[in-house]
């Protein structure tokens, strides 16, 4: 085969590869920023709080699974995430249930809750399960801000 024929095939293969990547990105919902982000909780176990908040927390309904959060990533009930009215996206919180002393680390990726002044967090189902609030639906919590995030809200 001639050099020109090989080059043409390579260019075609490259173009098909780029097209396949583009179609894959469209099928998965667009950009990489929409994929759920994980964090290593071990890095936060010994951290001291920047700020401490008190109030009540509830958790997301199962029907919201897969829906976009305010940060643009889909809500995944298996991840340890939370909604807060104004803390930056990516903020890491230690949430302690006052009654039992159980605690969990979560990352802020959504806005809310909007159910009254005393309600300060909406938790993912995984976080609520760790705090044993699936039965009651709401619990009194202490929230320690361990690290402020830096991700702005996506524009709609």
Rosetta constraint file for C-alpha pairs under 8 A:
AtomPair CA 1 CA 5 HARMONIC 6.32 0.50
AtomPair CA 1 CA 6 HARMONIC 6.94 0.50
AtomPair CA 2 CA 6 HARMONIC 6.51 0.50
AtomPair CA 3 CA 7 HARMONIC 6.15 0.50
AtomPair CA 4 CA 8 HARMONIC 6.11 0.50
AtomPair CA 5 CA 9 HARMONIC 6.27 0.50
AtomPair CA 6 CA 10 HARMONIC 6.18 0.50
AtomPair CA 7 CA 11 HARMONIC 6.14 0.50
AtomPair CA 8 CA 12 HARMONIC 6.15 0.50
AtomPair CA 9 CA 13 HARMONIC 6.04 0.50
AtomPair CA 10 CA 14 HARMONIC 6.02 0.50
AtomPair CA 11 CA 15 HARMONIC 6.11 0.50
AtomPair CA 12 CA 16 HARMONIC 6.14 0.50
AtomPair CA 13 CA 17 HARMONIC 6.14 0.50
AtomPair CA 14 CA 18 HARMONIC 6.28 0.50
AtomPair CA 15 CA 19 HARMONIC 6.15 0.50
AtomPair CA 16 CA 20 HARMONIC 6.07 0.50
AtomPair CA 17 CA 21 HARMONIC 6.27 0.50
AtomPair CA 18 CA 22 HARMONIC 6.17 0.50
AtomPair CA 19 CA 23 HARMONIC 6.16 0.50
AtomPair CA 20 CA 24 HARMONIC 6.07 0.50
AtomPair CA 21 CA 25 HARMONIC 6.22 0.50
AtomPair CA 22 CA 26 HARMONIC 6.35 0.50
AtomPair CA 23 CA 27 HARMONIC 6.14 0.50
AtomPair CA 24 CA 28 HARMONIC 6.16 0.50
AtomPair CA 25 CA 29 HARMONIC 6.46 0.50
AtomPair CA 25 CA 30 HARMONIC 5.01 0.50
AtomPair CA 25 CA 31 HARMONIC 6.61 0.50
AtomPair CA 26 CA 30 HARMONIC 4.90 0.50
AtomPair CA 29 CA 34 HARMONIC 7.47 0.50
AtomPair CA 30 CA 34 HARMONIC 7.32 0.50
AtomPair CA 31 CA 35 HARMONIC 7.82 0.50
AtomPair CA 33 CA 72 HARMONIC 7.29 0.50
AtomPair CA 33 CA 73 HARMONIC 6.79 0.50
AtomPair CA 34 CA 72 HARMONIC 5.42 0.50
AtomPair CA 34 CA 73 HARMONIC 3.96 0.50
AtomPair CA 34 CA 74 HARMONIC 6.56 0.50
AtomPair CA 35 CA 73 HARMONIC 5.66 0.50
AtomPair CA 35 CA 74 HARMONIC 7.08 0.50
AtomPair CA 36 CA 73 HARMONIC 5.74 0.50
AtomPair CA 36 CA 74 HARMONIC 6.67 0.50
AtomPair CA 36 CA 75 HARMONIC 7.89 0.50
AtomPair CA 36 CA 76 HARMONIC 7.52 0.50
AtomPair CA 38 CA 79 HARMONIC 7.75 0.50
AtomPair CA 40 CA 44 HARMONIC 7.95 0.50
AtomPair CA 41 CA 45 HARMONIC 6.74 0.50
AtomPair CA 41 CA 105 HARMONIC 6.73 0.50
AtomPair CA 43 CA 47 HARMONIC 7.99 0.50
AtomPair CA 44 CA 146 HARMONIC 7.14 0.50
AtomPair CA 47 CA 146 HARMONIC 6.30 0.50
AtomPair CA 48 CA 146 HARMONIC 6.43 0.50
AtomPair CA 49 CA 144 HARMONIC 5.28 0.50
AtomPair CA 49 CA 145 HARMONIC 5.36 0.50
AtomPair CA 49 CA 146 HARMONIC 4.93 0.50
AtomPair CA 50 CA 144 HARMONIC 7.16 0.50
AtomPair CA 50 CA 145 HARMONIC 5.44 0.50
AtomPair CA 50 CA 146 HARMONIC 5.81 0.50
AtomPair CA 50 CA 147 HARMONIC 7.28 0.50
AtomPair CA 51 CA 144 HARMONIC 5.86 0.50
AtomPair CA 51 CA 145 HARMONIC 5.23 0.50
AtomPair CA 51 CA 146 HARMONIC 7.69 0.50
AtomPair CA 52 CA 142 HARMONIC 6.94 0.50
AtomPair CA 52 CA 143 HARMONIC 5.61 0.50
AtomPair CA 52 CA 144 HARMONIC 4.54 0.50
AtomPair CA 52 CA 145 HARMONIC 6.30 0.50
AtomPair CA 53 CA 142 HARMONIC 5.79 0.50
AtomPair CA 53 CA 143 HARMONIC 4.94 0.50
AtomPair CA 53 CA 144 HARMONIC 6.41 0.50
AtomPair CA 54 CA 120 HARMONIC 7.72 0.50
AtomPair CA 54 CA 140 HARMONIC 7.65 0.50
AtomPair CA 54 CA 141 HARMONIC 5.98 0.50
AtomPair CA 54 CA 142 HARMONIC 4.69 0.50
AtomPair CA 54 CA 143 HARMONIC 6.19 0.50
AtomPair CA 55 CA 118 HARMONIC 5.11 0.50
AtomPair CA 55 CA 119 HARMONIC 5.78 0.50
AtomPair CA 55 CA 120 HARMONIC 5.71 0.50
AtomPair CA 55 CA 140 HARMONIC 5.71 0.50
AtomPair CA 55 CA 141 HARMONIC 5.64 0.50
AtomPair CA 55 CA 142 HARMONIC 6.72 0.50
AtomPair CA 56 CA 118 HARMONIC 5.85 0.50
AtomPair CA 56 CA 119 HARMONIC 4.56 0.50
AtomPair CA 56 CA 120 HARMONIC 5.82 0.50
AtomPair CA 56 CA 121 HARMONIC 6.92 0.50
AtomPair CA 56 CA 138 HARMONIC 6.51 0.50
AtomPair CA 56 CA 139 HARMONIC 5.34 0.50
AtomPair CA 56 CA 140 HARMONIC 4.28 0.50
AtomPair CA 56 CA 141 HARMONIC 5.41 0.50
AtomPair CA 57 CA 119 HARMONIC 5.62 0.50
AtomPair CA 57 CA 120 HARMONIC 5.96 0.50
AtomPair CA 57 CA 121 HARMONIC 4.71 0.50
AtomPair CA 57 CA 122 HARMONIC 5.65 0.50
AtomPair CA 57 CA 123 HARMONIC 6.91 0.50
AtomPair CA 57 CA 138 HARMONIC 5.50 0.50
AtomPair CA 57 CA 139 HARMONIC 5.52 0.50
AtomPair CA 57 CA 140 HARMONIC 6.44 0.50
AtomPair CA 57 CA 141 HARMONIC 6.44 0.50
AtomPair CA 58 CA 119 HARMONIC 7.47 0.50
AtomPair CA 58 CA 121 HARMONIC 6.50 0.50
AtomPair CA 58 CA 122 HARMONIC 4.94 0.50
AtomPair CA 58 CA 123 HARMONIC 6.07 0.50
AtomPair CA 58 CA 128 HARMONIC 7.62 0.50
AtomPair CA 58 CA 133 HARMONIC 7.85 0.50
AtomPair CA 58 CA 137 HARMONIC 5.65 0.50
AtomPair CA 58 CA 138 HARMONIC 4.50 0.50
AtomPair CA 58 CA 139 HARMONIC 6.76 0.50
AtomPair CA 59 CA 121 HARMONIC 7.97 0.50
AtomPair CA 59 CA 122 HARMONIC 4.80 0.50
AtomPair CA 59 CA 123 HARMONIC 4.35 0.50
AtomPair CA 59 CA 124 HARMONIC 5.64 0.50
AtomPair CA 59 CA 125 HARMONIC 6.06 0.50
AtomPair CA 59 CA 128 HARMONIC 6.21 0.50
AtomPair CA 59 CA 134 HARMONIC 7.96 0.50
AtomPair CA 59 CA 137 HARMONIC 6.78 0.50
AtomPair CA 59 CA 138 HARMONIC 7.52 0.50
AtomPair CA 60 CA 64 HARMONIC 6.94 0.50
AtomPair CA 60 CA 77 HARMONIC 7.89 0.50
AtomPair CA 60 CA 122 HARMONIC 6.34 0.50
AtomPair CA 60 CA 123 HARMONIC 6.22 0.50
AtomPair CA 60 CA 124 HARMONIC 5.70 0.50
AtomPair CA 60 CA 125 HARMONIC 6.34 0.50
AtomPair CA 61 CA 65 HARMONIC 7.85 0.50
AtomPair CA 61 CA 125 HARMONIC 7.82 0.50
AtomPair CA 62 CA 77 HARMONIC 7.27 0.50
AtomPair CA 62 CA 125 HARMONIC 7.80 0.50
AtomPair CA 64 CA 75 HARMONIC 6.83 0.50
AtomPair CA 65 CA 74 HARMONIC 7.40 0.50
AtomPair CA 65 CA 75 HARMONIC 5.25 0.50
AtomPair CA 65 CA 76 HARMONIC 5.59 0.50
AtomPair CA 65 CA 77 HARMONIC 6.27 0.50
AtomPair CA 66 CA 74 HARMONIC 4.93 0.50
AtomPair CA 66 CA 75 HARMONIC 5.10 0.50
AtomPair CA 66 CA 76 HARMONIC 6.22 0.50
AtomPair CA 67 CA 74 HARMONIC 5.23 0.50
AtomPair CA 67 CA 75 HARMONIC 5.63 0.50
AtomPair CA 68 CA 72 HARMONIC 5.49 0.50
AtomPair CA 68 CA 73 HARMONIC 5.53 0.50
AtomPair CA 68 CA 74 HARMONIC 4.27 0.50
AtomPair CA 68 CA 75 HARMONIC 6.06 0.50
AtomPair CA 69 CA 73 HARMONIC 5.64 0.50
AtomPair CA 69 CA 74 HARMONIC 5.76 0.50
AtomPair CA 69 CA 75 HARMONIC 6.01 0.50
AtomPair CA 69 CA 109 HARMONIC 6.71 0.50
AtomPair CA 69 CA 110 HARMONIC 5.15 0.50
AtomPair CA 69 CA 111 HARMONIC 7.63 0.50
AtomPair CA 70 CA 109 HARMONIC 6.87 0.50
AtomPair CA 70 CA 110 HARMONIC 4.75 0.50
AtomPair CA 70 CA 111 HARMONIC 5.99 0.50
AtomPair CA 70 CA 153 HARMONIC 6.20 0.50
AtomPair CA 70 CA 154 HARMONIC 6.79 0.50
AtomPair CA 71 CA 89 HARMONIC 6.71 0.50
AtomPair CA 71 CA 109 HARMONIC 5.47 0.50
AtomPair CA 71 CA 110 HARMONIC 5.79 0.50
AtomPair CA 71 CA 151 HARMONIC 7.86 0.50
AtomPair CA 71 CA 152 HARMONIC 7.44 0.50
AtomPair CA 71 CA 153 HARMONIC 5.14 0.50
AtomPair CA 71 CA 154 HARMONIC 5.72 0.50
AtomPair CA 72 CA 153 HARMONIC 7.74 0.50
AtomPair CA 72 CA 154 HARMONIC 6.23 0.50
AtomPair CA 73 CA 109 HARMONIC 7.62 0.50
AtomPair CA 76 CA 124 HARMONIC 7.48 0.50
AtomPair CA 77 CA 124 HARMONIC 5.23 0.50
AtomPair CA 77 CA 125 HARMONIC 4.94 0.50
AtomPair CA 77 CA 126 HARMONIC 5.90 0.50
AtomPair CA 78 CA 124 HARMONIC 7.29 0.50
AtomPair CA 78 CA 125 HARMONIC 6.66 0.50
AtomPair CA 78 CA 126 HARMONIC 5.10 0.50
AtomPair CA 79 CA 124 HARMONIC 6.81 0.50
AtomPair CA 79 CA 126 HARMONIC 6.14 0.50
AtomPair CA 79 CA 127 HARMONIC 7.61 0.50
AtomPair CA 80 CA 105 HARMONIC 6.94 0.50
AtomPair CA 80 CA 106 HARMONIC 4.83 0.50
AtomPair CA 80 CA 107 HARMONIC 6.53 0.50
AtomPair CA 80 CA 123 HARMONIC 7.73 0.50
AtomPair CA 80 CA 124 HARMONIC 6.06 0.50
AtomPair CA 80 CA 126 HARMONIC 6.00 0.50
AtomPair CA 80 CA 127 HARMONIC 5.32 0.50
AtomPair CA 81 CA 106 HARMONIC 4.74 0.50
AtomPair CA 81 CA 107 HARMONIC 4.68 0.50
AtomPair CA 81 CA 108 HARMONIC 5.69 0.50
AtomPair CA 81 CA 109 HARMONIC 6.42 0.50
AtomPair CA 81 CA 123 HARMONIC 6.17 0.50
AtomPair CA 81 CA 124 HARMONIC 5.41 0.50
AtomPair CA 81 CA 127 HARMONIC 7.14 0.50
AtomPair CA 82 CA 106 HARMONIC 6.21 0.50
AtomPair CA 82 CA 107 HARMONIC 6.04 0.50
AtomPair CA 82 CA 108 HARMONIC 4.81 0.50
AtomPair CA 82 CA 109 HARMONIC 6.17 0.50
AtomPair CA 82 CA 110 HARMONIC 6.48 0.50
AtomPair CA 82 CA 121 HARMONIC 6.43 0.50
AtomPair CA 82 CA 122 HARMONIC 5.47 0.50
AtomPair CA 82 CA 123 HARMONIC 4.42 0.50
AtomPair CA 82 CA 124 HARMONIC 5.90 0.50
AtomPair CA 83 CA 108 HARMONIC 5.62 0.50
AtomPair CA 83 CA 109 HARMONIC 6.10 0.50
AtomPair CA 83 CA 110 HARMONIC 4.30 0.50
AtomPair CA 83 CA 111 HARMONIC 4.78 0.50
AtomPair CA 83 CA 112 HARMONIC 5.14 0.50
AtomPair CA 83 CA 113 HARMONIC 6.49 0.50
AtomPair CA 83 CA 121 HARMONIC 5.59 0.50
AtomPair CA 83 CA 122 HARMONIC 4.99 0.50
AtomPair CA 83 CA 123 HARMONIC 6.51 0.50
AtomPair CA 84 CA 108 HARMONIC 6.64 0.50
AtomPair CA 84 CA 110 HARMONIC 6.49 0.50
AtomPair CA 84 CA 111 HARMONIC 5.03 0.50
AtomPair CA 84 CA 112 HARMONIC 4.99 0.50
AtomPair CA 84 CA 113 HARMONIC 6.40 0.50
AtomPair CA 84 CA 120 HARMONIC 6.44 0.50
AtomPair CA 84 CA 121 HARMONIC 5.32 0.50
AtomPair CA 84 CA 122 HARMONIC 6.99 0.50
AtomPair CA 85 CA 111 HARMONIC 4.99 0.50
AtomPair CA 85 CA 112 HARMONIC 4.79 0.50
AtomPair CA 85 CA 113 HARMONIC 6.58 0.50
AtomPair CA 85 CA 120 HARMONIC 7.53 0.50
AtomPair CA 85 CA 121 HARMONIC 8.00 0.50
AtomPair CA 86 CA 111 HARMONIC 7.07 0.50
AtomPair CA 87 CA 91 HARMONIC 6.72 0.50
AtomPair CA 87 CA 108 HARMONIC 7.36 0.50
AtomPair CA 87 CA 148 HARMONIC 7.54 0.50
AtomPair CA 87 CA 149 HARMONIC 7.76 0.50
AtomPair CA 88 CA 108 HARMONIC 7.19 0.50
AtomPair CA 88 CA 148 HARMONIC 6.58 0.50
AtomPair CA 88 CA 149 HARMONIC 5.11 0.50
AtomPair CA 88 CA 150 HARMONIC 5.86 0.50
AtomPair CA 88 CA 151 HARMONIC 6.21 0.50
AtomPair CA 88 CA 152 HARMONIC 6.64 0.50
AtomPair CA 89 CA 107 HARMONIC 7.64 0.50
AtomPair CA 89 CA 108 HARMONIC 5.15 0.50
AtomPair CA 89 CA 109 HARMONIC 5.04 0.50
AtomPair CA 89 CA 110 HARMONIC 7.09 0.50
AtomPair CA 89 CA 149 HARMONIC 5.35 0.50
AtomPair CA 89 CA 150 HARMONIC 6.24 0.50
AtomPair CA 89 CA 151 HARMONIC 4.89 0.50
AtomPair CA 89 CA 152 HARMONIC 6.37 0.50
AtomPair CA 89 CA 153 HARMONIC 7.17 0.50
AtomPair CA 90 CA 107 HARMONIC 5.59 0.50
AtomPair CA 90 CA 108 HARMONIC 5.28 0.50
AtomPair CA 90 CA 109 HARMONIC 6.24 0.50
AtomPair CA 90 CA 148 HARMONIC 6.98 0.50
AtomPair CA 90 CA 149 HARMONIC 4.06 0.50
AtomPair CA 90 CA 150 HARMONIC 6.29 0.50
AtomPair CA 90 CA 151 HARMONIC 6.13 0.50
AtomPair CA 91 CA 107 HARMONIC 5.55 0.50
AtomPair CA 91 CA 108 HARMONIC 5.28 0.50
AtomPair CA 91 CA 145 HARMONIC 7.32 0.50
AtomPair CA 91 CA 146 HARMONIC 7.57 0.50
AtomPair CA 91 CA 147 HARMONIC 5.55 0.50
AtomPair CA 91 CA 148 HARMONIC 4.38 0.50
AtomPair CA 91 CA 149 HARMONIC 3.91 0.50
AtomPair CA 91 CA 150 HARMONIC 7.48 0.50
AtomPair CA 92 CA 105 HARMONIC 6.89 0.50
AtomPair CA 92 CA 106 HARMONIC 5.77 0.50
AtomPair CA 92 CA 107 HARMONIC 4.63 0.50
AtomPair CA 92 CA 108 HARMONIC 6.57 0.50
AtomPair CA 92 CA 145 HARMONIC 6.30 0.50
AtomPair CA 92 CA 146 HARMONIC 5.56 0.50
AtomPair CA 92 CA 147 HARMONIC 5.18 0.50
AtomPair CA 92 CA 148 HARMONIC 6.56 0.50
AtomPair CA 92 CA 149 HARMONIC 7.13 0.50
AtomPair CA 93 CA 105 HARMONIC 5.58 0.50
AtomPair CA 93 CA 106 HARMONIC 5.33 0.50
AtomPair CA 93 CA 107 HARMONIC 6.29 0.50
AtomPair CA 93 CA 108 HARMONIC 7.65 0.50
AtomPair CA 93 CA 143 HARMONIC 6.39 0.50
AtomPair CA 93 CA 144 HARMONIC 5.49 0.50
AtomPair CA 93 CA 145 HARMONIC 4.74 0.50
AtomPair CA 93 CA 146 HARMONIC 5.55 0.50
AtomPair CA 93 CA 147 HARMONIC 7.28 0.50
AtomPair CA 94 CA 103 HARMONIC 6.58 0.50
AtomPair CA 94 CA 104 HARMONIC 5.68 0.50
AtomPair CA 94 CA 105 HARMONIC 4.56 0.50
AtomPair CA 94 CA 106 HARMONIC 6.56 0.50
AtomPair CA 94 CA 143 HARMONIC 5.76 0.50
AtomPair CA 94 CA 144 HARMONIC 5.05 0.50
AtomPair CA 94 CA 145 HARMONIC 6.65 0.50
AtomPair CA 94 CA 146 HARMONIC 6.92 0.50
AtomPair CA 95 CA 103 HARMONIC 5.33 0.50
AtomPair CA 95 CA 104 HARMONIC 5.39 0.50
AtomPair CA 95 CA 105 HARMONIC 6.27 0.50
AtomPair CA 95 CA 106 HARMONIC 7.43 0.50
AtomPair CA 95 CA 141 HARMONIC 6.45 0.50
AtomPair CA 95 CA 142 HARMONIC 5.84 0.50
AtomPair CA 95 CA 143 HARMONIC 4.61 0.50
AtomPair CA 95 CA 144 HARMONIC 6.45 0.50
AtomPair CA 96 CA 101 HARMONIC 5.91 0.50
AtomPair CA 96 CA 102 HARMONIC 5.57 0.50
AtomPair CA 96 CA 103 HARMONIC 4.07 0.50
AtomPair CA 96 CA 104 HARMONIC 6.62 0.50
AtomPair CA 96 CA 131 HARMONIC 7.64 0.50
AtomPair CA 96 CA 141 HARMONIC 5.41 0.50
AtomPair CA 96 CA 142 HARMONIC 5.18 0.50
AtomPair CA 96 CA 143 HARMONIC 6.43 0.50
AtomPair CA 97 CA 101 HARMONIC 5.40 0.50
AtomPair CA 97 CA 102 HARMONIC 5.45 0.50
AtomPair CA 97 CA 103 HARMONIC 6.21 0.50
AtomPair CA 97 CA 131 HARMONIC 6.32 0.50
AtomPair CA 97 CA 139 HARMONIC 6.75 0.50
AtomPair CA 97 CA 140 HARMONIC 6.05 0.50
AtomPair CA 97 CA 141 HARMONIC 4.54 0.50
AtomPair CA 97 CA 142 HARMONIC 6.56 0.50
AtomPair CA 98 CA 102 HARMONIC 7.76 0.50
AtomPair CA 98 CA 139 HARMONIC 7.99 0.50
AtomPair CA 98 CA 140 HARMONIC 5.79 0.50
AtomPair CA 98 CA 141 HARMONIC 5.22 0.50
AtomPair CA 98 CA 142 HARMONIC 6.45 0.50
AtomPair CA 99 CA 140 HARMONIC 7.28 0.50
AtomPair CA 102 CA 130 HARMONIC 7.58 0.50
AtomPair CA 102 CA 131 HARMONIC 5.68 0.50
AtomPair CA 103 CA 130 HARMONIC 7.52 0.50
AtomPair CA 103 CA 131 HARMONIC 6.36 0.50
AtomPair CA 104 CA 127 HARMONIC 6.50 0.50
AtomPair CA 104 CA 130 HARMONIC 6.77 0.50
AtomPair CA 104 CA 131 HARMONIC 7.10 0.50
AtomPair CA 105 CA 127 HARMONIC 7.92 0.50
AtomPair CA 106 CA 127 HARMONIC 7.26 0.50
AtomPair CA 112 CA 120 HARMONIC 7.81 0.50
AtomPair CA 112 CA 121 HARMONIC 6.87 0.50
AtomPair CA 112 CA 122 HARMONIC 6.66 0.50
AtomPair CA 113 CA 119 HARMONIC 6.54 0.50
AtomPair CA 113 CA 120 HARMONIC 6.44 0.50
AtomPair CA 113 CA 121 HARMONIC 5.84 0.50
AtomPair CA 113 CA 122 HARMONIC 5.61 0.50
AtomPair CA 114 CA 119 HARMONIC 7.67 0.50
AtomPair CA 115 CA 119 HARMONIC 6.39 0.50
AtomPair CA 123 CA 127 HARMONIC 5.97 0.50
AtomPair CA 123 CA 128 HARMONIC 6.01 0.50
AtomPair CA 124 CA 128 HARMONIC 6.25 0.50
AtomPair CA 125 CA 129 HARMONIC 6.02 0.50
AtomPair CA 125 CA 134 HARMONIC 7.79 0.50
AtomPair CA 126 CA 130 HARMONIC 6.38 0.50
AtomPair CA 127 CA 131 HARMONIC 6.44 0.50
AtomPair CA 128 CA 132 HARMONIC 6.08 0.50
AtomPair CA 128 CA 133 HARMONIC 5.39 0.50
AtomPair CA 128 CA 134 HARMONIC 6.05 0.50
AtomPair CA 129 CA 133 HARMONIC 6.19 0.50
AtomPair CA 129 CA 134 HARMONIC 5.87 0.50
AtomPair CA 133 CA 137 HARMONIC 5.46 0.50
AtomPair CA 133 CA 138 HARMONIC 6.31 0.50
AtomPair CA 133 CA 139 HARMONIC 6.43 0.50
